[in-house]
Amino acid sequence: MTQTKGSPRNPGRFTKPLPREQWQAPSAELIAQSEEVRKILRKGMSIFDYFLEKERNQNKTGS
């Protein structure tokens, strides 16, 4: 395999998962957003519907 300019010499080093002690806990914002997405999915809607609705709500409130 030919190495191209800018590519890592050992790409396997970058594909290994982080050790568990380096993991970060999810933020409260991420947890809340994940629950909102799950609710939308349970209603039979898609992830795209979730973000469309979120964008509409932001446009209404001006945030």
N, C-alpha and C positions, 0 to 999 in steps of 0.2 A: 504494500500500500504506500502510495506517495504522500508525503506530508505537504500540505499546502500552507502558504504563509498565513499565520494567525491561528492555525489549528493547534490544539495541545499535542504534545509529544506522547502523552499517556492518557488517552481519553477515558480509559477504564477507571482512573482515579476520580473522575468527576461524576461517574454514574453510580457509585456506591452510596447506599443510604447513610444518613447521619447516624451516629451512635445515639441510642435512646437518651443519654444524659445531655445531649445537645439539642433535643427537641424543645420547642417552645409551646406553651399552652395557648390555645386559641383565645383571641380577645373576646370580650363581652359583645362587641359589635358583630364579630363573625358568628358567634353562637346565635345571636338574635336573628341575623340575616339568614342563617341556615335554617332556623325554625320557620321563618316566613316562607322560604322556598319549599320546604317540606309540606306546608299547608297548601300552597298552590298546587303542588304535584298531587296531593291527595284529592284535590278537587278535579283532577283530570286535565289540568292546564299544564303548559310547558314552562321551562325556565325562561323562554323568550317572553311569554305572557307576564311572568313576574317582573322582568325588567321594563317591559312596556308600561305596565301599571305603575311601577315605581317612578318612571319618568313622567307619566301623566300627573301623578300626585305632586311631584316636585314643581312642575310647571304651574299647577294650580296655586301652590303656596308661595311660589317665587323663590324657593331655596335653591 
